[in-house]
């Protein structure tokens, strides 16, 4: 696909050494703007990846388009980013990416060769960066996925 080829050629926007695959403006950009204000940036050598997601893919904004990518494609993009090699683990700030034991987060951990922490439900953020994971009144959490 033509759009995907251009994605792999360059660097994506990053904030505080981490990567955001979210659009720069519009309704879909609100979460990225809010979560960028989080106080726990780079906790213990984590590399944060901000994107809209599901248990099987994430969405990458490029050239005004939103492109859905699987874990292999996402791994290629993430590996090219400044600071990634030093990271001890990856934290997905991306809804539901950790909701399936054999889904996106597990495949990403395998492709990156590093542990991945991913939310098992929807991740929310206030404008000050305070974030939480929940769905329908139930509290969620980050789930750890190890390469293997």
C-alpha positions as CSV (number, residue, x, y, z in Angstrom):
1,X,0.0,0.0,0.0
2,X,1.5,3.4,-1.0
3,X,0.7,5.1,2.3
4,X,2.4,2.4,4.4
5,X,5.6,2.6,2.3
6,X,6.0,6.3,3.0
7,X,5.4,5.7,6.7
8,X,8.5,3.5,7.1
9,X,10.8,6.0,5.4
10,X,10.8,8.7,8.1
11,X,10.6,9.5,11.7
12,X,7.3,10.2,13.5
13,X,6.6,13.0,15.9
14,X,7.9,12.4,19.3
15,X,7.4,14.0,22.7
16,X,9.9,13.6,25.6
17,X,11.8,10.9,23.7
18,X,8.7,8.8,23.2
19,X,6.5,8.4,20.1
20,X,3.0,9.6,19.3
21,X,1.2,8.2,16.2
22,X,-1.8,10.5,16.8
23,X,-2.9,13.3,14.5
24,X,-1.7,16.8,15.2
25,X,-5.2,18.4,15.2
26,X,-8.9,17.5,15.2
27,X,-11.0,15.5,17.6
28,X,-8.7,12.4,17.5
29,X,-5.7,14.5,18.6
30,X,-7.3,15.4,22.1
31,X,-6.1,12.3,23.9
32,X,-2.5,12.8,22.6
33,X,-2.4,16.4,23.8
34,X,-3.7,15.4,27.3
35,X,-1.5,12.3,27.8
36,X,1.6,14.3,26.8
37,X,1.2,16.2,30.1
38,X,1.6,13.0,32.1
39,X,4.0,13.1,35.1
40,X,5.3,9.5,34.7
41,X,7.2,9.9,31.4
42,X,10.0,7.4,31.1
43,X,9.3,5.5,34.3
44,X,12.1,3.0,34.8
45,X,13.3,3.2,31.2
46,X,10.0,2.7,29.5
47,X,9.4,3.9,26.0
48,X,5.8,5.2,25.6
49,X,3.9,4.7,22.4
50,X,0.7,6.9,22.0
51,X,-1.8,5.7,19.5
52,X,-5.5,4.8,19.0
53,X,-5.7,1.1,19.2
54,X,-7.5,-2.2,19.7
55,X,-6.6,-5.7,20.6
56,X,-5.3,-6.4,17.1
57,X,-3.9,-3.1,15.7
58,X,-3.0,0.5,16.2
59,X,-3.8,3.6,14.1
60,X,-1.0,5.7,12.7
61,X,-1.6,9.2,11.4
62,X,0.6,10.1,8.4
63,X,0.0,12.7,5.7
64,X,-3.5,13.5,7.0
65,X,-4.6,9.9,6.8
66,X,-5.1,7.3,9.5
67,X,-3.6,4.0,8.7
68,X,-4.2,0.8,10.7
69,X,-1.0,-1.2,11.3
70,X,-0.4,-4.6,12.8
71,X,2.3,-5.4,15.3
72,X,5.0,-6.1,12.8
73,X,4.5,-2.8,11.0
74,X,4.3,-1.0,14.3
75,X,7.5,-2.7,15.4
76,X,9.3,-1.4,12.3
77,X,8.2,2.1,13.0
78,X,9.0,2.0,16.7
79,X,12.5,0.6,16.2
80,X,13.4,3.6,14.0
81,X,12.6,6.1,16.7
82,X,15.3,8.0,18.7
83,X,15.8,6.6,22.1
84,X,14.1,3.3,21.5
85,X,17.3,1.2,21.6
86,X,18.0,2.4,25.2
87,X,14.5,1.5,26.4
88,X,14.1,-1.4,28.8
89,X,10.4,-1.9,27.9
90,X,7.5,-0.4,25.9
91,X,4.3,1.0,27.4
92,X,1.4,1.4,25.0
93,X,-0.8,4.3,25.8
94,X,-3.3,2.9,23.4
95,X,-6.8,1.6,24.3
96,X,-7.4,-2.1,24.6
97,X,-4.1,-3.2,23.1
98,X,-3.5,-5.5,26.1
99,X,-7.0,-6.9,26.3
100,X,-6.3,-10.2,24.5
101,X,-3.5,-12.6,25.6
102,X,-2.5,-13.3,22.1
103,X,-3.2,-9.9,20.6
104,X,-1.4,-6.8,19.5
105,X,0.7,-6.3,22.7
106,X,2.0,-9.9,22.7
107,X,2.9,-9.8,19.1
108,X,4.6,-6.4,19.5
109,X,6.7,-7.8,22.4
110,X,7.8,-10.7,20.3
111,X,8.7,-8.4,17.3
112,X,10.6,-5.9,19.5
113,X,12.3,-8.4,21.8
114,X,11.3,-6.3,24.8
115,X,8.5,-6.4,27.4
116,X,5.4,-4.5,26.5
117,X,2.9,-3.1,29.0
118,X,-0.6,-2.4,27.5
119,X,-4.0,-1.4,28.9
120,X,-6.6,-4.1,29.1
121,X,-9.4,-1.6,28.7
122,X,-9.9,2.0,27.5
123,X,-7.2,4.5,28.6
124,X,-8.5,7.9,29.5
125,X,-6.7,11.2,30.3
126,X,-7.5,14.5,31.9
127,X,-5.9,17.6,30.3
128,X,-3.3,17.6,33.1
129,X,-2.0,14.2,32.0
130,X,-3.5,12.2,34.9
131,X,-4.6,8.9,33.2
132,X,-6.6,5.8,34.2
133,X,-7.9,2.6,32.6
134,X,-11.5,1.7,32.8
135,X,-14.6,0.5,30.9
136,X,-18.2,0.8,32.1
137,X,-17.3,1.5,35.7
138,X,-14.8,-1.3,35.9
139,X,-11.2,-0.5,36.7
140,X,-8.5,-1.8,34.3
141,X,-4.7,-2.0,34.4
142,X,-1.6,-2.3,32.4
143,X,-0.8,-5.9,31.5
144,X,2.8,-7.1,31.0
145,X,3.6,-9.1,27.8
146,X,7.0,-10.7,27.5
147,X,8.7,-11.7,24.3
148,X,8.5,-15.4,23.6
